[in-house]
């Protein structure tokens, strides 16, 4: 037992020596890990709170937008873009408010919202939708070159049809009927059989003296 007690005392002495040497380092490491874990949960909680608050504002925006309240729509959308610019609700809010402003005849405000999406939006699909709609407002203002330049932006193949459709609209407004027909024919070829844009493209082609491309007419 005496030998065992001595061995235990030696182990205890070694432990004390190790702790004196590395104890502060261990405590620092443990504290750091604890802070990281606490920070993670704090950030997660903050993100949830931000998401809930952003959703509440977006829900409010849908109500005022449905009521076509131009001023209130601008106010609520502005709050979302200012407070939650990186949220998923921000580009949706800008897109919705752009429609409200455009329907109310305020093209300047609508363009500003769409431009924000193009410049700052995080969702590529919504950015492409915004470009096409912005090009439509530029068409209304007869800013044809600016609209065509906007439509030169790189985009996924899934958006080819809507980009080409808008391009055709601008070309027709410029008096370039043949070029407009070519754009609409290309849009038709690149659209899916079930895409509702096809009926509109067919009508535009007929009104412009063209016809549906034969290669797709039988599909």
N, C-alpha and C positions, 0 to 999 in steps of 0.2 A: 504493500500500500504506500510505503514511503517513497519507493521508486516511482509509483504511479503519480503521487502527488508532485514529485519533482518534475516529472514529464509534463504534467499539466501546467505547472508554474512556468516551465520553459516555453510551452506553447503560448501561454498567456503573455509572456514577455515579448515573444516574437510578434504576436498580434498587436500589442501596444506599439511596438516599434514600427510595424507596417502602417498602423493607423496614423501615428505621428508623422510618417513620411507622406502617406497618400490620402489621409482623411479629408483634408481640405479639397483636394481634387475630386474625390468621390462626392462630397457634399455639393460642390459646384456643378458637377455633371448631373446629379439627381435634381438639383434645383432648376437647371437648364431644361431638362426633360419635362419637369413639371410645368414650367412656364410655357413650353412649346405646346404641351397637351391643353393647358388652360387657354392658350391663345387660339388654338384650333377650334375648340368648342365655343369660344367667344366669337370668333369670326363666323363660324357656322350659324350661330344664333343671330348674329348681325345680318348675315345674308338672308336668313329666313324672314327676319323682320323687314328688311328692305324689299324683298319679293312680295310680301303681304301688303306692304304700303303701296308699292308700285301697282299691284293688281287692283287695289281699292280705287286708286286714282283712274286707272284705265277703265274700270267698270263704270265709274262716274262719267268718264268721257263718252262711252258708248251711249249713255242715256242722253247727254246733252247733244250729241251728234245726231241721234235719232230725232230729237226735237228741233234740229237745224238751228241751234242756238250758236251763232257764229262767234260772238264775243266770249261766251263761256267755254266753248270748245277750244278757242285759242288760249284761254287762260289755263285750263286744265292740262292741255297738251304741253304748254310751256313749263308747267310745274314738273311734269314727267321728264321732259328733256333736260331740265335743269338739275333735278334731284337724283334721277335714276338714268343717266344717259347710256350706261352700259347694260341696262336690263333688257330682257326680251320684249318688254312692253314699249320701250322708247320708239323703235322704228314703226311698230304697229300704230302707236299713238300719232306719230307724225303723218303716217299714210292716211289714217282716218281723218285727222284734222285737215289735211290737204284737200280732201274731197269736200269737206264742209265749207272750207274757204272758197274753193273753186265754184261750188254750186251757188255760193252767195255772191259770186262775181268778183272776189278779191284774188285775182291771179297772182299778185305779188306775194301775198301771204302763203298761198298754196305752193308757189315755186320755192319759197324759202324752206318750207317743210320737206318738200321732195329733195331739195338740194342737200338738206341736212342728212337725209337717209343715204344719199349717194356718197357723201363725204365721210360720214361718221357711223353709218349703220353697220352692225356686225353680221347681219344675216344677208348672205349673197343673193338669195332669191328675192328678198324684199328690195335690195338695192337695184336689181334688174327691173323689177316692177316699177320702182320709182323713176328710173331712167326713161322708160317708155312713156310713163305718164307726164313726166317733165317735158319730154320731146313733144307731146301733144299740146301742152300749154304754150310752148315756143312756136308751134305751128299756128295756134290761134293768134299769136302776136306777130306772125309773119317773120319770125326770126328763123328763117329756113336753114341757113348755113349752120347756125348754132345748134339747131335740132339735129341735123344730119351728123354733125361732129359728135354729138352726145351718143348717137346710135352706133358709132364706130367702136365703142368700148367692147373689150373682150367679154364674152358671156358664154354660158353653157349652151350646148346644141338644143336643149329643151326650150330655150328662149328664142331660137332663130325665127320662128314664125311670127311672133309678136313684134320683134325688132324689124323684120322685113315689112310687115304690114304697116307699121308706123312710118317706115322709110318711104313706102309707096304713097302714103297720104301726103307727105311733105313734097315728094317729087311731083305729084299731080297738082298740088297748089302752086308749084313753080312753073306749071305749064309743060312739064316733061312727061307727057302722057305715056309714051312708049316705055320710058324708064320705069314709070309707076307700074305699068302692066307687068314688066319683067320682074319687079320686086314682089308683086302680089303672086305671080306664078311660082316664083321661087318659094315664097312663104307657104303656098298651097302644097307644094311638093315636100316641104319639110315639116308639115303639120301632120298630126296623127289622124287616122280615119275618123275617130270619134271626137276629135277636137271641135267644139262649137264654132271656132274661128273660121272653119272651112266654109260654112254657109255665107258668112260675111264676105270672105274673100271671093267666093263665086259671084256674089252680087256686085262687088266692086269691079271685078273683071268684066262682067257683062255690061255694066254702065260705062266702062272705059273702052268699050269696043273690043274686048279680049274674050278669051274663053278658058275654061278649066283645062289644065294640061292633060293631054290624052293619056299619058302614062298612068295617071291617077284616077281618071274618070271611071274606069272599070273596076277599081279596087273597092 
